[in-house]
Amino acid sequence: MGIYVIRVPDIGEGIAEVELVAWHVQPGDVVAEDQPIADVMTDKATVEIPSPVAGKVLAHSGAVGQSMAVGSELVRLEVEGEGNLKQNSPPAPAHQAQAATVLIASEAPSAPTPAVAPAAPAAARPPAAPRAAVVPRTADERPLASPAVRRRALDLGVELRYVHGSGPAGRIEHADLDAYLAGGGQAPGQGASPYVERHGEEQIPVIGLRRKIAQKMQEAKRRIPHFSYVEEVDVTELEQLRQQLNRIHGATRGKLTLLPFLARAMVLALRDFPQINARFDDEAGVVTRYAAVHLGLATQTDGGLMVPVLRHAEALDLWACAAGIARVAEGARSGKAPREELSGSTITLTSLGALGGIASTPVINHPEVAIVGVNRMVERPMFRNGQVVARQLMNLSSSFDHRVVDGMDAAQFIQAMRALLETPALLFVE
């Protein structure tokens, strides 16, 4: 038997250190060749590191959230044969870096926990520990579980100290909660009443992609003097047009949401306001205006908010735009978006759909100079030709970089979008 040391690979792009964001193995685990052992994060990407050999984990280095230098020891395995641990052994060979798989990359200002690595093949995973009806934990003992599992347990009224964990180091998974509930699990002495005192607290480290989100948000608010502008838009005719197009073409060309119409209105309005489709390098003191509209689409994922990019939105019709929006959003949510679709936006569109509220003050995606937010559509009474009629109304809540965009220009830009949306035939007139 020998010892094989896996080191933090050189991921390229001049990266000198990475942040450790997840362990997929623990000491004592048996791993197969190419089985994921850890996730690390650079400034732009979460990278999955596989094991180049099969063996048994003797130890691993670093805690989640810790920065680790390229070439430092990551995992030590016991393997058949001689292994690679020798005196003054060099850093891991380059093929380890090439084997690392990029899971997700982002230039999001608000960008989301790292993507979860796929499960190892069944033959490579150690057998699950047998489940117990009641786990002997003390009241002060804090079992291992992800924030999502803890939130679900809280919603269900389940105390995690009574739930058996089948994950690494006894980590409680969603499947463990399901098994506990399926077995009629209930804490001793706990009745069915929902009026039960709850105690305890948890500290959740801000690491990985969540840390990147926080840093980008803080940087955007620190460096950019935001100002916001909110305008009400009557989208009654637009909504009627959308529904009619879906009835006629939905089965063959796909269903349209409001987003491609908003993207089209933005593209047309930007022709008269090129200073808004721009990026500002405030260190160099240079504003770069773009003829192309590379539309950032703020997208909520399991890990947090990301901004995938629909490139050349100005060249897309409604259905191509709708398909592009769906594709890049799904890529961000699944963690499979290519790197080029996660950076380089020139202006961002953000929407919370039915949760959009009445108004908002969105944060600009630095180094862009504008972001357009879409609020919830509601039916309200309005006066039209002296009569009270029901109309579909929606607010546009937008923010601008006051160093580059004057208030008058911002207002005129949003009014141009409003005119296009309230008279949707203009969206198709060049």
N, C-alpha and C positions, 0 to 999 in steps of 0.2 A: 504493500500500500504506500501511496505517496501523498504529498500535499500539493494542491493546485490553488494558486492565488489569482483571483479575478480582480483586476484593477479598474478604476474609473477610466473609461476609454476617452480617447481624443475625438470629440464629436466634430471637430472642424470649426471654421469661421473664427479662428483665433480665440476660442473659448479656453480660459485657464482654469476655471472652476465651475462647478455645477451645484445646484441645490438638491439634496436628497428629499424626494417627496413621497415615496411609498416603498415598503418592503413587501415582496411576495413570498419570501422564504424566511424561516427561522432556524436557529441552531437545532440540529437533530433531523431536519427535513432531508429527504432523499430527492434529488433533482435529476431530471433528464437533460440531455444535450438540447440546447435551444429553448429550454424552459425559461420564462421570464423570472428574474430574481429581484429586480428593483426598477423603479422609475426615478429619473433625475430630470431636472429642469434647467434649461439655459434661459437667456433673456427672451428667447422667442419660441422655444419648443420644449415639450415634454418628451423625453426619450426613454424608451423601454430597453433595458439591458438584459440580454439573454445569457444563459450559461453556455460557454463554448464546449463544456464537457459534462459528463454525468458523474455524480458523486454524492457524498453526504456532507451537509453543511456543518462545519465545525464552529464557525463564528462569522459574524459580519460586523462591519465597522460603520460608525456614524448613526446618529439619530435622525428621525424624520424632521426636516426643517434645517438641518445642518448643511453648511457649505463645505464641499469637498474638492480638493485640488485634483486636476487631471493627473492620472498615474498613481494616485493614492490607493491603498488597499481597500477593496470593497467587501469581498467575501473570500473566506478560506474553506476549501473543500478537501475532503478525504477521497482520493480516487484510486482506481486500479493502476498499477504501474508506478513510475517514478514521480509523476507530477511535474511541476515547474518551479518549485520553491528551492532556489539556490542562493548561496551567499552573494550579496550585491546583485540580486536579480533585477533586470531592467524592467521598465514599464510594460504593460500588456501589449502584445503585438497589434499591428494596425487592423488585422482582420476582425478584432473585437469591436473596433469603432465602426467598421463597415457593417457588422452584424446588428448594431443597435438600430432599433426601429423607431422612426419619428412618429409619435402618436398624434400630436396636434401642435400647431404653431399659431402665434397670434401677435398682432400689433395692436390689439384691442386696448382701448383706454380703460375699459371696464372689462376687462377681459376676465371663466371661469374657471375645485379640486381637480387634479390631473385626471386624464382619461384612464379608465380602469383597464388593465391589461387582460387579454383573453386568458381563460383558465388553461392550465396545463393539461396535456392528454391524460386520460384516466390512468393509464399505466404508470405515469410518472408521479402521480399524486400519492402521498402517503394515505393509508386508510383512515377514514374519519373515526374519531374517538366515539365510543358508545355514548348514547344520550342518557342523562339521568333525569328523573322526575323532578328532583329538587337539588339544586347545587349548593353545597355548603359554603356560602360566602358570608362574611360578617356584614353588619349594617354599614360599616364605614368603608368597606372594600369597593373599589370602583372597577367594575368589569370592563374589559376591552370591547368597544363597539364604535362604529362610525357615527358621525353626527346625524346622518339620515336614519340609522337604526334607532338612535336615542330619541329622535323626534317622534318616530312612529310608535315606539314603546310608550312615550309620554302620552300621545294621543289615545293609545289603547288602554292606558291605566295599568301598564305592566311594569313591575319593578325588575330591572335587568339582573339583579343579584340572584334571582330565582331561576334564570334562564341558562340552560347549558349552551356553551359556545363551541361550535365545531370548527371554527377557523383557526388559523395559525395562532399559537400561544393562547388558545381558548377564546379567541375573538368571536363575539356574537354576530351572526349574520341574519339577514332577513328570513332565510329558511329556518333558522333556529326559533325565531319568533313565531313563524307559522306552525312549526311542530309543537311548540309550547301551547299555543292557543288551541290547536287541533286536539291536543290531549286534555283539554279542559283545565289547563294550567292556571293556578291561582295562588297567590302568596298566602302562606299560612296566616290565618286570622283576618284575612282581608275579605270583606263582604262584597256583595254585588253593587253596593251603593256607589254612585259616582262622586259622592261628597266625602272624599278622603283627603286628608292633609298630605301634602307632598313636600318633601324636604330634599336638600342636597343642591349642589351646583356643579357645573362643569366648566373647565377652561379649555377652549379650543384654540390651538396655535394657529396663527395666520401664516400659512406657509404655501409653497407651491404657486399654483395659478391664482389662488385667492390673494396671495401677497402681491403678485404682479398687478392684479386689479387695483388693489389699494394704492400701490405706488403710482400707477398711471393716473388714477383719479386725483390723487393728491398733487401730482405734477401739473395736471391740466388746470386745476383750480388755483394753484399757486402762480402759474406762469401766465394764464389767460384772463384778462379782465372781461368776464362774461356780461352780456346783457341779454335779456329775454324779451320776446315779443309774442303775444298771443292774439289770434284772430279767429273769429267764428266763420264757418263756411257752411252754406246751405248745399248739401250734397243729395238733395232729393232726386233731381234729374240724373245725376251720376249713378246713384244706386239703382234707379229704374233701368238705365242703360246696361249696367253690369248684369242685372238679373236677366234682361232680355238676351244679351250676348251668351250668357250661360245656358239659357233655354235652347238657343239656336245651335251653338257650337260646343257646349260643354261636353257632350259625349264624344266628340271627335278631336277637339283641340284642347280640352282641359278646362277646368273651372277657373274663373278669375276672382280674386279677392280685390279689395280696394288698393292694395299696395302697388300693383303695376300701373294703375291710373295715377297714383300719387307720384310714382317715379317718373312717369311721362310728363306730368305737369312740372316737376322739378327740372327735368332736362330742358324743356322748352323755355321756362322762365330764366334759367341760368344763361341763356344766349345773350340776354340783355344785361346780365349782372355777373360778368366773368370774375370780378374780384371776390365773389362768394364761393366759386368753385376753385379753391386755392389752398395752398399749404404755406405756413409762415415759419421760416427758420429764424427764430428771434435771436439766436446767437450770431448768425451771419448778417442779420438785418435784411433778409431777402424774402420777398413774397413771390411764389411761383404759381402762376395761373395756368390752368389746364384746359385744353380744348376738349379732351375726352372727359366724360363723367364716369369715374370709377366709384360706384355707389356703395358705401358702407351700409350694412344692414345689421343694426344692433339685434342680437339673437340671444335669447336665454337658453342656456344649456344646463345640464346637471351640475356642472362645475362652476357656473357663473355666467356673466354676460360676456359675449364675444362679438366681434364685428367682422364677419366674413365680407368679402368684396365681390360685387357684381361688376365686372369690367365692361367698359364701353356700353353703358346703359343707353346712351344716345343712339345707338345703332340697332336697338331691339324694338320690335312691335310688342303689343300688349301680351300676347301669348308667349313669345320668346322671353320677355321680361318675367312673366309669372313663373315659367319653367326655370329660369335662371335663379330667381329668388328662392324657389323651393329647393333647388339643388345645392346652393351654397349654404343655406340654412341647415339642411339635413347633414351636410358634410361637417359643419361646425358641431352640431349636436352629437353626431356619432363619433367624432374625433378622427374622421378620415379625410378632412379637407386638405388638399395640397397646400404647400407653403405659400404659393403665389396667390391663393385666394384668401389669405389671412393678413394681408398687408397691402399698402399702397392706395387706400381709398382717398378720394378728394373731397367728399362731403358725405355725411351720414344721415340715414333715415331711421328713426326709432319709433316703435309702436308696441303698446302693451295690449292691443286688441280690446276685448270687452272690459279689461281691467284698466283701461287707459285713463280713467278719471276725467275730471272737467278740464284741468290745465296742469302743466308740469313745467319744470325748468331744467331741461336736459343738459348734461355736461358735454362740452365739445370734445371730440376725439382728437386730441393733440397729435400732430401739428396742423390739423385742419382748422378752418376759421368759422365753420357753421355746422349746425345740426338742426334737422327739422323733426319735430315730434308730432305724432298723431294721437289724438285723444279719442275717447269713446264716442260713438255715434248714438244720438238720442233723438226721439221724436218729441217735438215741442210745438206749442201753438205759436203762430206768427201772423202778423197783419200783412195781407197781400191784396192790393186794390180795395182797401177798406173792409176786407173780410178776414175773419180769423180762420186760418187753415192749419192743418197739421203738416209739419215739414221735418225732414231729416237733417239734423244739424250736428256739426262736428267742429272741434277746435283744432287749430294747428298751433302748437307751442314750440317755439324755436329759440335757439341761443346763437349768439354771434360773438366773434372776437372784436372788441371795440377798438383795438389797435389798428385793425385792417378794414373793418366794415363800419361805415357810419350808420347811425340810426335811421336816417332817411332812406338809405339804400336797402337796409334790411326790411323796413316796412314796405317799400315798393316791391321788393322781391316777393314777399309773402302775399301782397295784394295781387301780383301777377299770377301766382299760383292759384289764388282764390278765384280769379276771373276764369281761368281755364277749367277749374273743377266745377264751378257753378254753371258753366256753359260747355258741357263736355264735348260738343261737336268740334270746338276749337282744338282739342287734343289731336285731331286728325288733319288739321290744316297746317301746311308748311308755309 
